[in-house]
Amino acid sequence: MSFSMSVLRDAQSRSVSPENPTGEKGAGGGAATGTGAAAARELGPGWKVSPSVEIAAGGTHTVAAIAGPGVIRHMWLTVPPARLRSLVLRAYWDGAAEPAIAVPLGDFFCQGWASFTQVSSVPVAVNPHGGLNSYWEMPFRSQATITLENLDQEAPVRVYYQVDYELADVPEAAGYLHAAWYRSHPLEAGAVHTIIDGISSAGHYAGTYLAWGTNSSGWWGEGEVKFYLDGDSELPTICGTGTEDYFGGAWNFDIPGTGYTSYTTPYLGLPQILRPDGLYSSQQRFGMYRWHLPDPVRFSTDLRVTIQALGWRSGGRYQPLHDDIASTALWYQRHPGGLADPRLTFDELEPL
C-alpha cells in the first residue's frame, strides 16, 4: 500500500468534498445550492457553489461515507484556528461500532493548542494559515466513514475539506489506522501519563503527538517514554532516556543564548512553543510529534505506552510534576474496531 511514484496500479481515484459529497465518478461541482451560492449567483452550477459545509452547534457532519475496498491517501481540511479543539474527528472502518479514530481535530494535525503552527512532516503537513493535511495511509475493506462533531453548543462552524482515496484491493497484511486521545489535566501526584492502553491486537505503533502545558517553573522534560509490549507488567521492553530525547532533541531543546528552539522534520519535531511568561516560567505550552514510520514498534497481542513528567528540585533530585498533558497515539492493527469511544466534552478539550 505504500506510495511509489512510478508503479502503475489497478485502482480508481476518487475524492469527497462539499463539491462532490458522494465521491461518485463524474459528479463533482454540480451543486445548485451551498455556502458559495451567493458568490456564484451570476455564474451558476460548476462555479464553486458548494466549497464548504456549516456544522450546527452540537451537530455532527459526515465528511465521507465510502464503499470499499480502498485506501484514503490524503485529507485536507481547514477551520478557524480557534475551533481546532472544539471539533472531534472520528473514523470507522468496515462497519465497526466503535471508531478507530476519535481525536480532537487539532491534535490529529499537531495543533493541540488551538493556535496555528506550521508543520512539515511526512504524514502531517500544516501550512499557512491553517491548511491541515494528512497523508496517513487509511485502508478499508468494505466501508469507511469519517465524521466531525462540533462540541460547541452555541456556535456553528464552517469547514472546508477534501478526502482523496483510491478504490482498489487491500493486501491481507494491511492494518487499520487507529488514533486515540488522552489528557491528564493536571497529572496527579505520583502518576504517569498514559499515552495509550487497552490495545488487544497484533499491530505496530506509528506515532505520538503531545500537547504539553507546564504548571511550574523550570525544565519539565526529564521523564521517560515506556512501551509495554505483549504482556509486560512492571517493567517495559522499551524504555527511553528522556522526553526531549524521544522527540529527537537534546539538552532541554535549548540552544544556549536562544532558549527553547522549535523544529519540524520528516519524522519528529517541536513545532509549537507558546511562552506567555518567558523561557522557563510556568504556563508555557509545547506541541511535539514523533512518527514511528521508519521504526515502528511492533506488538503481537497488546500494547501500553506511558510517559513520566519530571523536572528538577534542589540537590540534583528529580521533581515529579503536575502538568497538563494531552496525547494522541496512532497505530495500525489487524482489527477495524477501536477502543470504547470517549465521549469528549467541550470542557475537556479547552486548550488554555
TAHUFEN-V315484 format. One record per backbone hydrogen bond with DSSP energy under -0.5 kcal/mol. NH is the residue of the N-H (numbers start at 1). CO is the residue of the C=O. If there is no record, write none. Layout:
nh=NH co=CO
nh=NH co=CO
//
This chain:
nh=11 co=9
nh=12 co=167
nh=14 co=165
nh=16 co=163
nh=17 co=20
nh=18 co=161
nh=20 co=17
nh=23 co=20
nh=27 co=24
nh=29 co=19
nh=30 co=19
nh=30 co=27
nh=35 co=52
nh=36 co=49
nh=37 co=34
nh=37 co=49
nh=40 co=36
nh=41 co=38
nh=43 co=40
nh=44 co=40
nh=46 co=29
nh=47 co=44
nh=53 co=159
nh=55 co=53
nh=55 co=157
nh=56 co=54
nh=58 co=150
nh=58 co=152
nh=59 co=56
nh=61 co=148
nh=63 co=61
nh=63 co=146
nh=64 co=146
nh=66 co=144
nh=68 co=142
nh=70 co=140
nh=71 co=166
nh=72 co=138
nh=73 co=71
nh=73 co=164
nh=74 co=164
nh=75 co=134
nh=76 co=162
nh=77 co=132
nh=78 co=160
nh=83 co=80
nh=84 co=81
nh=86 co=83
nh=88 co=149
nh=89 co=87
nh=89 co=103
nh=90 co=147
nh=91 co=101
nh=92 co=145
nh=94 co=143
nh=96 co=93
nh=100 co=91
nh=101 co=91
nh=102 co=179
nh=103 co=89
nh=105 co=87
nh=106 co=84
nh=108 co=104
nh=109 co=105
nh=109 co=106
nh=110 co=107
nh=111 co=106
nh=114 co=111
nh=119 co=126
nh=121 co=124
nh=122 co=266
nh=125 co=133
nh=126 co=119
nh=127 co=131
nh=130 co=127
nh=131 co=127
nh=132 co=77
nh=132 co=130
nh=133 co=125
nh=133 co=131
nh=134 co=75
nh=135 co=123
nh=136 co=123
nh=138 co=72
nh=140 co=70
nh=144 co=66
nh=145 co=92
nh=146 co=64
nh=147 co=90
nh=148 co=61
nh=149 co=88
nh=150 co=59
nh=151 co=86
nh=151 co=149
nh=152 co=86
nh=153 co=151
nh=157 co=55
nh=159 co=53
nh=160 co=78
nh=162 co=76
nh=163 co=16
nh=164 co=74
nh=164 co=162
nh=165 co=14
nh=166 co=71
nh=167 co=12
nh=168 co=69
nh=168 co=166
nh=174 co=171
nh=176 co=333
nh=178 co=331
nh=179 co=100
nh=180 co=329
nh=181 co=102
nh=182 co=327
nh=184 co=325
nh=185 co=183
nh=185 co=186
nh=187 co=323
nh=191 co=188
nh=193 co=307
nh=195 co=193
nh=195 co=305
nh=196 co=305
nh=199 co=303
nh=203 co=299
nh=204 co=332
nh=205 co=297
nh=206 co=330
nh=207 co=330
nh=208 co=290
nh=209 co=328
nh=210 co=288
nh=211 co=326
nh=212 co=210
nh=212 co=286
nh=213 co=211
nh=213 co=324
nh=214 co=284
nh=218 co=280
nh=222 co=310
nh=226 co=306
nh=227 co=238
nh=228 co=226
nh=228 co=304
nh=229 co=227
nh=230 co=302
nh=232 co=229
nh=237 co=227
nh=238 co=227
nh=240 co=225
nh=243 co=221
nh=244 co=221
nh=246 co=242
nh=247 co=243
nh=248 co=245
nh=249 co=244
nh=253 co=250
nh=254 co=251
nh=255 co=253
nh=255 co=259
nh=256 co=254
nh=258 co=255
nh=259 co=255
nh=261 co=253
nh=263 co=270
nh=265 co=268
nh=269 co=289
nh=270 co=263
nh=272 co=287
nh=274 co=285
nh=275 co=273
nh=276 co=274
nh=281 co=278
nh=283 co=214
nh=284 co=281
nh=285 co=274
nh=286 co=212
nh=287 co=272
nh=288 co=210
nh=289 co=269
nh=290 co=208
nh=291 co=267
nh=292 co=206
nh=292 co=290
nh=293 co=291
nh=297 co=205
nh=298 co=296
nh=299 co=203
nh=303 co=199
nh=304 co=228
nh=305 co=196
nh=306 co=226
nh=307 co=193
nh=308 co=224
nh=310 co=220
nh=310 co=308
nh=311 co=319
nh=312 co=219
nh=313 co=317
nh=316 co=313
nh=317 co=313
nh=319 co=311
nh=321 co=309
nh=324 co=213
nh=325 co=184
nh=325 co=323
nh=326 co=211
nh=327 co=182
nh=328 co=209
nh=329 co=180
nh=330 co=207
nh=331 co=178
nh=332 co=204
nh=333 co=176
nh=334 co=202
nh=338 co=98
nh=343 co=341
nh=344 co=342
nh=349 co=345
nh=350 co=346
nh=350 co=347
//
